[in-house]
């Protein structure tokens, strides 16, 4: 199940907001809150409040609909900053002219989801079942890494004869 929160009409450019949102994408909620708490960007406190709101939405929905939501297993699934309306402004310029500029506004959207599945299986059963396929996959990767691509072979042939002198 997913839980979301939106923050609309924030006076920050979407590019600056995305810098902070990229820090928390895919992280556990507790880890994301700690990251936001110690980030020195100006938008970080507002995103912190937004993330807390999304967690409270999850808590409310779990209590209201009698769902069993483990708040410790929540992670940030999506964190998006979209453009809002732009405010057009004019700045005085030399010789009676005017320069136009735009004040950007953002709409922030955070979606939380719960990690799926129990990871409490015994390590021995997981390792015993997946041991052979992992080794085979590792061998394939090593073979691919050692193979030369056709482009490299062509370059090697082209420059192989350059070192010799012609008479």
Backbone as CSV, one residue per row, in Angstrom:
resi,resn,N_x,N_y,N_z,CA_x,CA_y,CA_z,C_x,C_y,C_z
1,UNK,0.839,-1.177,0.000,0.000,0.000,0.000,0.884,1.240,0.000
2,UNK,0.415,2.285,-0.656,1.181,3.517,-0.760,0.497,4.639,0.010
3,UNK,1.317,5.519,0.563,0.845,6.668,1.314,1.564,7.889,0.782
4,UNK,0.823,8.993,0.601,1.453,10.150,-0.024,1.113,11.437,0.706
5,UNK,1.888,12.467,0.378,1.646,13.813,0.874,2.122,14.786,-0.199
6,UNK,1.413,15.924,-0.319,1.758,16.938,-1.307,1.984,18.270,-0.612
7,UNK,2.891,19.027,-1.187,3.135,20.393,-0.743,3.118,21.255,-1.999
8,UNK,2.136,22.140,-2.083,1.925,22.906,-3.312,2.368,24.356,-3.127
9,UNK,2.766,24.978,-4.229,3.104,26.395,-4.291,4.234,26.776,-3.330
10,UNK,5.324,26.045,-3.407,6.489,26.329,-2.580,7.391,27.281,-3.350
11,UNK,7.872,28.337,-2.697,8.689,29.345,-3.355,10.142,28.910,-3.441
12,UNK,10.369,27.877,-4.235,11.719,27.412,-4.533,11.678,26.825,-5.938
13,UNK,12.768,26.920,-6.662,12.757,26.364,-8.015,12.747,24.839,-7.929
14,UNK,12.088,24.183,-8.866,12.040,22.720,-8.844,13.429,22.089,-8.914
15,UNK,14.351,22.734,-9.594,15.704,22.197,-9.708,16.371,22.116,-8.335
16,UNK,16.206,23.143,-7.518,16.798,23.143,-6.179,16.107,22.132,-5.276
17,UNK,14.806,21.980,-5.423,14.077,21.007,-4.612,14.475,19.580,-4.984
18,UNK,14.719,19.343,-6.284,15.101,17.995,-6.734,16.442,17.572,-6.162
19,UNK,17.339,18.529,-5.928,18.633,18.203,-5.329,18.450,17.526,-3.969
20,UNK,17.516,18.030,-3.183,17.278,17.474,-1.852,16.431,16.208,-1.945
21,UNK,15.433,16.193,-2.835,14.579,15.012,-2.962,15.361,13.801,-3.461
22,UNK,16.376,14.037,-4.289,17.197,12.929,-4.771,17.998,12.285,-3.647
23,UNK,18.255,13.041,-2.584,18.986,12.481,-1.443,18.174,11.437,-0.692
24,UNK,16.847,11.553,-0.726,16.021,10.669,0.096,15.300,9.590,-0.696
25,UNK,15.347,9.622,-2.018,14.640,8.613,-2.821,15.180,7.221,-2.519
26,UNK,14.272,6.290,-2.283,14.649,4.898,-2.067,15.134,4.580,-0.671
27,UNK,15.244,5.551,0.198,15.734,5.310,1.552,14.597,4.985,2.512
28,UNK,14.946,4.331,3.608,13.961,4.113,4.672,13.564,5.462,5.252
29,UNK,12.369,5.544,5.790,11.836,6.825,6.268,12.703,7.390,7.387
30,UNK,13.104,6.547,8.307,13.919,7.024,9.430,15.249,7.604,8.936
31,UNK,15.859,6.922,7.991,17.118,7.378,7.414,16.922,8.676,6.618
32,UNK,15.810,8.774,5.894,15.516,9.969,5.111,15.284,11.181,6.028
33,UNK,14.591,10.969,7.139,14.364,12.070,8.085,15.680,12.564,8.680
34,UNK,16.576,11.624,8.996,17.888,12.023,9.517,18.677,12.803,8.466
35,UNK,18.607,12.361,7.230,19.307,13.060,6.148,18.785,14.478,6.003
36,UNK,17.471,14.636,6.022,16.880,15.965,5.872,17.185,16.866,7.069
37,UNK,17.269,16.267,8.230,17.527,17.057,9.434,18.900,17.733,9.357
38,UNK,19.876,17.062,8.727,21.239,17.591,8.690,21.654,18.138,7.319
39,UNK,20.709,18.281,6.406,21.009,18.874,5.111,20.936,20.391,5.226
40,UNK,21.903,21.079,4.629,21.999,22.527,4.797,21.271,23.334,3.733
41,UNK,20.474,22.692,2.898,19.711,23.421,1.881,18.503,24.090,2.529
42,UNK,18.078,25.215,1.961,16.972,25.979,2.529,15.635,25.277,2.453
43,UNK,15.447,24.380,1.476,14.180,23.685,1.298,14.075,22.457,2.201
44,UNK,15.172,22.022,2.793,15.196,20.778,3.585,14.183,20.758,4.736
45,UNK,14.009,21.835,5.512,13.004,21.788,6.587,11.576,21.584,6.071
46,UNK,11.251,22.167,4.921,9.903,21.994,4.378,9.702,20.567,3.879
47,UNK,10.725,19.985,3.273,10.617,18.595,2.820,10.555,17.663,4.025
48,UNK,11.253,18.012,5.100,11.190,17.240,6.343,9.747,17.190,6.861
49,UNK,9.082,18.352,6.883,7.688,18.409,7.324,6.774,17.600,6.400
50,UNK,7.052,17.664,5.098,6.263,16.918,4.120,6.400,15.421,4.342
51,UNK,7.618,14.960,4.584,7.855,13.538,4.830,7.195,13.093,6.131
52,UNK,7.262,13.925,7.156,6.580,13.609,8.425,5.075,13.515,8.211
53,UNK,4.539,14.389,7.360,3.115,14.362,7.047,2.732,13.062,6.353
54,UNK,3.571,12.598,5.442,3.301,11.334,4.753,3.324,10.173,5.734
55,UNK,4.236,10.200,6.699,4.295,9.142,7.722,3.041,9.182,8.585
56,UNK,2.598,10.379,8.944,1.368,10.508,9.739,0.146,10.061,8.946
57,UNK,0.141,10.302,7.631,-0.942,9.796,6.786,-0.969,8.275,6.810
58,UNK,0.189,7.661,6.760,0.270,6.198,6.831,-0.223,5.699,8.171
59,UNK,0.156,6.379,9.224,-0.280,5.997,10.570,-1.796,6.139,10.701
60,UNK,-2.349,7.226,10.175,-3.791,7.469,10.249,-4.573,6.420,9.465
61,UNK,-4.121,6.131,8.249,-4.817,5.151,7.407,-4.754,3.773,8.037
62,UNK,-3.617,3.427,8.621,-3.499,2.111,9.250,-4.433,1.987,10.455
63,UNK,-4.593,3.068,11.207,-5.487,3.030,12.366,-6.950,3.072,11.940
64,UNK,-7.250,3.866,10.914,-8.631,4.061,10.480,-9.193,2.836,9.767
65,UNK,-8.381,2.220,8.908,-8.857,1.082,8.119,-8.445,-0.262,8.708
66,UNK,-7.892,-0.248,9.891,-7.450,-1.466,10.586,-6.450,-2.261,9.752
67,UNK,-5.565,-1.563,9.084,-4.503,-2.217,8.325,-3.282,-2.392,9.217
68,UNK,-2.532,-3.421,8.932,-1.323,-3.666,9.699,-0.142,-3.085,8.936
69,UNK,0.150,-1.795,9.179,1.253,-1.115,8.503,2.388,-0.966,9.499
70,UNK,3.529,-1.525,9.139,4.714,-1.410,9.976,5.460,-0.149,9.562
71,UNK,5.443,0.864,10.418,6.049,2.150,10.085,7.568,2.050,9.953
72,UNK,8.163,1.030,10.560,9.611,0.857,10.457,10.030,0.330,9.091
73,UNK,9.098,-0.272,8.352,9.434,-0.827,7.034,9.050,0.104,5.885
74,UNK,8.613,1.323,6.198,8.265,2.275,5.142,9.529,2.851,4.510
75,UNK,9.464,3.080,3.204,10.564,3.726,2.490,9.995,4.730,1.501
76,UNK,10.832,5.628,1.036,10.411,6.676,0.095,10.422,6.073,-1.304
77,UNK,9.235,5.849,-1.843,9.124,5.237,-3.163,9.323,6.275,-4.264
78,UNK,8.631,7.406,-4.169,8.763,8.492,-5.143,8.934,9.797,-4.381
79,UNK,9.719,10.682,-4.928,9.845,12.043,-4.411,10.027,12.941,-5.632
80,UNK,9.028,13.754,-5.908,8.980,14.499,-7.167,8.801,15.993,-6.883
81,UNK,9.481,16.817,-7.670,9.281,18.270,-7.642,8.871,18.706,-9.042
82,UNK,7.655,19.180,-9.191,7.140,19.640,-10.481,7.050,21.159,-10.505
83,UNK,6.979,21.700,-11.716,6.815,23.145,-11.873,5.435,23.581,-11.439
84,UNK,5.390,24.734,-10.804,4.124,25.376,-10.508,4.013,26.598,-11.411
85,UNK,3.071,27.467,-11.142,2.967,28.693,-11.947,4.177,29.590,-11.686
86,UNK,4.571,30.339,-12.684,5.715,31.234,-12.544,5.231,32.663,-12.372
87,UNK,5.916,33.398,-11.522,5.586,34.801,-11.345,6.530,35.616,-12.219
88,UNK,5.969,36.398,-13.112,6.778,37.214,-14.002,7.044,38.559,-13.322
89,UNK,8.291,38.933,-13.273,8.685,40.181,-12.628,9.563,40.989,-13.578
90,UNK,9.690,42.280,-13.274,10.495,43.175,-14.103,11.524,43.863,-13.218
91,UNK,12.763,43.912,-13.728,13.853,44.556,-13.012,14.315,45.759,-13.830
92,UNK,14.550,46.882,-13.188,15.035,48.049,-13.937,16.395,47.776,-14.572
93,UNK,16.583,48.288,-15.777,17.824,48.100,-16.516,18.342,49.465,-16.958
94,UNK,19.558,49.519,-17.432,20.130,50.817,-17.846,19.351,51.474,-18.980
95,UNK,19.432,52.775,-19.036,18.849,53.595,-20.107,17.339,53.421,-20.226
96,UNK,16.661,53.281,-19.093,15.204,53.222,-19.091,14.610,51.917,-19.559
97,UNK,15.417,50.926,-19.749,14.893,49.631,-20.173,14.468,48.805,-18.963
98,UNK,13.879,47.650,-19.266,13.452,46.749,-18.193,13.807,45.313,-18.580
99,UNK,14.337,44.573,-17.634,14.632,43.152,-17.842,13.561,42.326,-17.156
100,UNK,13.057,41.329,-17.864,12.068,40.430,-17.263,12.768,39.231,-16.659
101,UNK,12.258,38.763,-15.540,12.738,37.522,-14.954,11.553,36.799,-14.333
102,UNK,11.768,35.528,-13.978,10.676,34.707,-13.470,11.027,34.133,-12.103
103,UNK,10.055,34.191,-11.216,10.178,33.542,-9.908,9.517,32.183,-10.028
104,UNK,10.285,31.142,-9.800,9.749,29.798,-9.980,9.093,29.285,-8.709
105,UNK,8.084,28.438,-8.908,7.319,27.840,-7.810,7.253,26.337,-8.061
106,UNK,7.263,25.553,-6.985,7.278,24.094,-7.103,6.068,23.466,-6.436
107,UNK,5.714,22.293,-6.930,4.753,21.410,-6.277,5.528,20.147,-5.908
108,UNK,5.592,19.824,-4.618,6.351,18.663,-4.148,5.390,17.529,-3.826
109,UNK,5.801,16.307,-4.152,4.956,15.126,-3.940,5.853,13.990,-3.447
110,UNK,5.505,13.422,-2.298,6.265,12.312,-1.716,5.332,11.124,-1.551
111,UNK,5.793,9.945,-1.993,5.016,8.703,-1.868,5.841,7.708,-1.067
112,UNK,5.212,7.148,-0.040,5.848,6.119,0.784,5.210,4.771,0.484
113,UNK,5.997,3.725,0.609,5.482,2.364,0.435,6.150,1.477,1.467
114,UNK,5.547,0.323,1.670,6.078,-0.625,2.646,6.903,-1.680,1.922
115,UNK,8.059,-1.999,2.484,8.899,-3.044,1.893,8.137,-4.355,1.910
116,UNK,8.196,-5.088,0.794,7.422,-6.322,0.669,8.200,-7.510,1.213
117,UNK,7.455,-8.485,1.760,8.021,-9.783,2.138,8.792,-9.768,3.434
118,UNK,8.825,-10.952,4.051,9.616,-11.143,5.257,11.011,-11.568,4.869
119,UNK,12.006,-10.977,5.496,13.385,-11.336,5.222,13.954,-12.191,6.332
120,UNK,13.090,-12.873,7.083,13.545,-13.638,8.233,13.786,-15.103,7.915
121,UNK,13.989,-15.451,6.635,14.312,-16.818,6.293,15.719,-17.114,6.775
122,UNK,15.967,-18.380,7.038,17.294,-18.732,7.506,18.299,-18.538,6.380
123,UNK,19.465,-18.055,6.730,20.486,-17.763,5.734,20.990,-19.033,5.062
124,UNK,20.968,-20.149,5.770,21.484,-21.408,5.217,20.638,-21.880,4.044
125,UNK,19.312,-21.759,4.133,18.458,-22.226,3.039,18.605,-21.325,1.822
126,UNK,18.716,-20.023,2.047,18.844,-19.094,0.930,20.174,-19.298,0.218
127,UNK,21.248,-19.442,0.977,22.569,-19.622,0.380,22.654,-20.956,-0.343
128,UNK,22.102,-22.023,0.240,22.150,-23.344,-0.372,21.384,-23.411,-1.675
129,UNK,20.267,-22.696,-1.777,19.449,-22.739,-2.982,20.049,-21.914,-4.114
130,UNK,20.682,-20.808,-3.784,21.122,-19.870,-4.818,22.614,-19.934,-5.093
131,UNK,23.325,-20.887,-4.535,24.768,-20.916,-4.672,25.201,-21.175,-6.113
132,UNK,24.644,-22.201,-6.745,25.056,-22.568,-8.103,24.693,-21.498,-9.139
133,UNK,23.469,-20.965,-9.146,23.158,-19.933,-10.147,24.015,-18.681,-10.005
134,UNK,24.386,-18.327,-8.781,25.197,-17.137,-8.572,26.583,-17.337,-9.171
135,UNK,27.160,-18.531,-8.974,28.488,-18.798,-9.531,28.451,-18.773,-11.058
136,UNK,27.410,-19.352,-11.648,27.288,-19.367,-13.107,27.150,-17.947,-13.649
137,UNK,26.366,-17.128,-12.974,26.184,-15.744,-13.415,27.493,-14.971,-13.290
138,UNK,28.256,-15.239,-12.240,29.534,-14.554,-12.051,30.518,-14.927,-13.160
139,UNK,30.516,-16.193,-13.573,31.408,-16.622,-14.654,31.049,-15.924,-15.972
140,UNK,29.740,-15.780,-16.244,29.310,-15.103,-17.465,29.760,-13.649,-17.474
141,UNK,29.657,-12.992,-16.332,30.059,-11.594,-16.241,31.555,-11.456,-16.482
142,UNK,32.356,-12.376,-15.911,33.803,-12.320,-16.100,34.153,-12.542,-17.570
143,UNK,33.470,-13.487,-18.231,33.737,-13.735,-19.648,33.412,-12.512,-20.487
144,UNK,32.278,-11.852,-20.193,31.891,-10.665,-20.950,32.900,-9.540,-20.749
145,UNK,33.422,-9.418,-19.541,34.362,-8.344,-19.244,35.694,-8.567,-19.952
146,UNK,36.121,-9.828,-20.126,37.421,-10.090,-20.751,37.354,-10.081,-22.265
147,UNK,36.158,-10.255,-22.836,36.020,-10.247,-24.294,36.249,-8.853,-24.858
148,UNK,36.855,-8.789,-26.035,37.031,-7.507,-26.704,35.844,-7.252,-27.621
149,UNK,35.429,-6.023,-27.656,34.340,-5.667,-28.558,34.888,-5.530,-29.976
150,UNK,34.059,-5.670,-31.001,34.530,-5.550,-32.384,35.196,-4.208,-32.673
151,UNK,34.731,-3.131,-32.089,35.310,-1.813,-32.335,36.747,-1.767,-31.828
152,UNK,36.991,-2.345,-30.661,38.342,-2.349,-30.114,39.264,-3.206,-30.972
153,UNK,38.753,-4.329,-31.488,39.564,-5.189,-32.355,39.955,-4.439,-33.620
154,UNK,38.997,-3.708,-34.210,39.268,-2.972,-35.438,40.327,-1.904,-35.197
155,UNK,40.235,-1.198,-34.069,41.222,-0.178,-33.743,42.590,-0.800,-33.539
156,UNK,42.636,-1.967,-32.894,43.899,-2.642,-32.650,44.553,-3.033,-33.976
157,UNK,43.758,-3.526,-34.931,44.297,-3.898,-36.237,44.769,-2.659,-36.994
158,UNK,44.004,-1.575,-36.879,44.320,-0.355,-37.620,45.651,0.231,-37.163
159,UNK,45.856,0.263,-35.848,47.053,0.884,-35.313,48.202,-0.096,-35.126
160,UNK,48.002,-1.367,-35.394,49.065,-2.357,-35.232,50.190,-2.114,-36.223
161,UNK,49.851,-1.708,-37.424,50.863,-1.527,-38.451,51.530,-0.164,-38.424
162,UNK,51.072,0.755,-37.579,51.610,2.108,-37.554,53.036,2.155,-37.008
163,UNK,53.365,1.211,-36.139,54.689,1.237,-35.508,55.790,0.782,-36.469
164,UNK,55.454,0.084,-37.537,56.462,-0.406,-38.456,56.803,0.663,-39.474
165,UNK,58.029,0.617,-39.957,58.437,1.596,-40.961,58.385,0.977,-42.356
166,UNK,58.015,1.763,-43.327,57.957,1.281,-44.715,59.217,1.734,-45.451
167,UNK,59.646,0.912,-46.394,60.857,1.260,-47.164,60.502,1.658,-48.559
